Amino acid sequence: MILEVCAFNIQSCLIADKAGASRVELCADPLEGGTTPSYGLIQYALAYTHIPVWPMIRPRGGSYVFDEADMAIILKDILICRELGCPGIVTGVQLPNGKIDTIQMKRIVDLAYPMAVSCHKVFDETPDAFEALDSLIEAGCVRVLTSGLQKTAMEGAPLLAKLLEHAAGRITIMPGGTIRSSNIASIANSTGAKEFHSSGVISRGVVNISDEEEVKRMVAALKSV
C-alpha cells in the first residue's frame, strides 16, 4: 500500500518523509489546484527527503487546454526536471471537448523518459472515464489520480473499482479527493486500490502544511487493510 502526499511546500515534503509516506507530489499554488513548483524547491526536496518526489508540471491555473506557448513551457519544465534527476512527473493535457489529448500526452511521455509520467485530476473532467483511461494507457502513463469523476473519492468509489478492473494492471488507479485517515481504509476495501493520494492537511491556512500525525494515521490505516 502506497500513500502519496500532495505537498505545496518543503515542510510538507519533510513531514511526508518522516511520517512514513511513500511518495510526494510536489506542487505550487494550492488555490489553483497545483502548478509547477520552483526549481529551488524541487532540488531541495530531492536532496533532503528519502522518498520519491514527483513535481507537477502545469504552467498556470485554469483549464488544462494548453496552447503552443503553454506546451513550450511544459516541455522545458520536463527537461529541467529530468536534468534534476526526478523519478517522475505529474501532468495532464485535455482537448477543448474535455477528452484527454493523447497526442500531447504521448509527446510528454516520450520527452520525459526515463522519468515516468502520472496524470493528475484533469482525468475527472473527461466525459468518458474508460475512454480517457485507454488514452492514458496508449500514451504510456503509469498512473492516474482520480476521484472517480466525483467530488470525493468516497463518492466515486463505485467507478474507481470499475476503473481498476478495466485497467487490468496496465496503469495504476490512485484514488484522491478528500481522503483522510477516517476513510482511507474504507476506500481501499471498496475499490481494491493500492495507491492513495492526500495532502494530509487538516487545518487549511495560508501555508497548507501537512499534519504529521494525520499522515501517520493514514499510513497506519493502510497497513491494517
N, C-alpha and C positions, 0 to 999 in steps of 0.2 A: 504493500500500500504506500502511495506517494502523496505527500501534501506539498503543493506548490504555494508559496506565499507571494502575493502581489505586493511589491514594495515600492513606495513612492519616495523613499529616502534611504540614506545609508543606515540610519538607525534601525529601520525595519529589516534590512538585509542582515545585520548583525544579530538581531533578535531571532530571525528565522533560523539562522545557523545554530545559535545557542540552544534554541528550544526544540531542535530535532526535526525541522522541516527538511524536505529532500531537494528542493529547488526553489529558486527565486525568479519571478518575472519582474524585471526592473523597469519602472515607468516614471515619467514625469507627469505633472498636471492632472491630478485626480478629478478636478472639476470637469475636465473634458473626457474623462474615461480612460486617460492614459495617452501619452505621446512619447516620442523618443527622448530618453534621458541624456544628460550631458556626458561627454566622453570622460571627463574627470570622474564623474560618479561611477560610470561603468568600470573604469580602471581601478578605482578604489575598491569597489565591490568584488571584483575578480581577485584582487590582491589580499583582501582581508576576510573573505569568507571561505569556507571549506566545502561548500555545496555549489552545484552549477548555477550560473547566473545567465538568464536569457533576457536580453533587453527587448523592449517593444520597439518596433520600427514603425512610426506613424508621424508624418511631418507636421500635422496640425489636427485640431479638433474638427468636429462637424462630420460630414459624410465620409464614407470610405470609397467614394468615386474620385479617383485621382487623375489629374491632367498630366501633360508631358513634364511640366516643371516639378510637380509633386513626385512623379516617378523618378526623375533625375536625382532628387534629394534622397528618396528611399534607397535607390541603388548605391549612392555614395555612402550613406549611413551603413548599409550592409557591408560594403567593402571595409569600412573602418572597424566595424565590429569583428569582422574576420581577421583583420590585422591585429586587433587587441587580443585575440585568442578566445573569443566567446564560443561556447559549445553549440549554441543555437540562438535563434531569434524568434520573436513573435510578431506576426504582421497579418494583414488581410486587405484584399482589394476586391471591390464589387463593381458590377456594371450598373448603369442607370436603372435597369429593371430590377435591381436587388439581388440578382444572381451573382455567384462567385465568378470573378474574372479569371478563368482558368489559364488563359494565355499569360497574363501578367504574373499569376502565382507560380507558374512553371518557370518563367523567366527569373523570378526571385529565388526559387529553389536551386536552379542551375548556378546562379551567381553566388549564392551563399555557400555552396559546397566548399569544404567539408562540414560546415555548420549545418545543423538540422533546422527545419522550419516548422513552427507551430502556427496555426491560425487562431486568431482571437475571436471575440464575440460578434464580429461582423457576420458570423455564421447565423446568429439569431435574427438577422434582418432578412434572411433569404426566404423566398416564397415556398420553396420545396426543400425540406431538410435532407431528404435522401439523395436528391439530385445534387445538392450542394456538397454532400459528403463524398459522392462519387467524383465530383470535380476536384476536391482537395486530394483525394487518393490519386487521381490521374496526374495532378500537378506534382505529387511527390512529398506532400506534407506528412509529418509523422504524428501530429496531434491536433486536436481541435478543442477549444474551450467553448462550452455551450451550456445554457440553462434549459435546453430542450425547447427553445423558441418561446419560453415563458419568462415572466419577470424574475422568478427564483428557480433554483434547481429542484427544490421540493415540489413546486407546481409542475415542473417539466419532467419529473421522474419517469412517468409512463413512456414518453417519447425517447428519453435518454436510454431506457432499456432497449427499445426497438432499434435505436441507432447503434448501440453496441452489438446487437445481433446482426444488423446489416453490415457493420464494419468487418466483422469476422476476422479480427486480428490484423487487418490491413492498415489501420490507423487507430490511434488511441483516442477514445472519447473521454474528455476530462470535464466532469460537471463543475460548474461555478455559478455563483449568483446567490448571495445571502447564505452562504454555507458557514455554519458555526459549530462549536463543539456540541451543542444541543441537538443538532440534526444530522451531522455528518455520517454517523453510523447508520442511521435510518436510510439515508440516501444511498449509501454503499450497498446496503442489503436489498433495497428495492430496484436498483439499477444494474448491479453487478460490476460497476466501475471500480478501477484500481488506482486511479489518479484523481486528485481533487484540488480545487483552486479556491483560495480565500485570502483576503487581506489581513485577517486576524485583527482588524481594527474594531474595537467595541465602543470607543468613545471618539466620535468624529469631531475633530477640531481643525485648526489651521495647519497642523503638522501631519495629521494622518499617520501616526506611528502605530505599528502592530503591537498588540498586547502580548507580552511574553507568556503569561500564564494561559491565555486563550489558545495560543499556538500549541503550547504543551498539551492542553486538554484535547485539542483536535488530533494531535499525533497519537496520544494515548487511546483515544476513541477508535482510531483506525486500527491500532494494534489489537484491539479487542474484537474486531469484526471477524 
